[in-house]
Amino acid sequence: MRITCSPGFPGSMIGSIDLQPSKYYSKPSINSKITDYVDPELITIPYVEDSEFGLHFDNMKVMNGTYKDEMHVSYDVEFTIDVDKKGYITQFEHTFQLERYLDLVRTQSYKVIKTNWRGQTFHVMTYSYLEEVIHPKNVLFKCNNAEDVFVVAELMPHRVGGIVVQPNNLYLHFRALISARDDLYPLDYMCEPDFDLSLD
């Protein structure tokens, strides 16, 4: 899975996560600076089987509309999150501190978890620390009415430099993707670590 990090606004980085392999997808970047900061032996996206993990999602509110329907209604985003014609998410971008990105890689917080939920098998792709992914105040958005892919999100007031500047506007923080569509989100791609760090 391609997860990039490059300079953005002053004091922060812009991260981009390609959730699906693009037809233009290339092999992991050989120019990435990630091994300058993280031990190469830690650079991996673990695959874990935990049949009980899906129970965490039973504690979360499922929003009425799809992810796309709810945008600008129940939440806003820093950047547009790309979806295909059927509403499945293909890519998202967000800002964060460089140290958070490095620590997420170092702690192997980006991972794929096979679990059971709602009576079927799902794969959960995590993009945050575990405690952020399973927080009971998170909400779930279905990608479409097939209800075979969901977004796990935390909705928080907009902050700049740690200070709340828009208390009445909730911004979506993408914590995980729950997918029963291995055809759209293939495991060999999701588990391939492609952490592309650029500091230029």
Secondary structure, 3 states (H helix, E strand, C coil): CEEEEEECCCCCEEEEEECCCCCCCCCCCCCCCHHHCCCHHHCCCCEEECCCHHHHHHHCEEEEEEHHHHECCCEECCCCCEECCCCCEEEEEEEECHHHHHHHHHCCCCEEEEEEECCEEEEEEECCCHHHHCCCCCEEEECCCCCCEEEEEEEEEEEECCEEEEEEEEEEEEEEEEECCCCCCCHHHHCCCEEEECCC
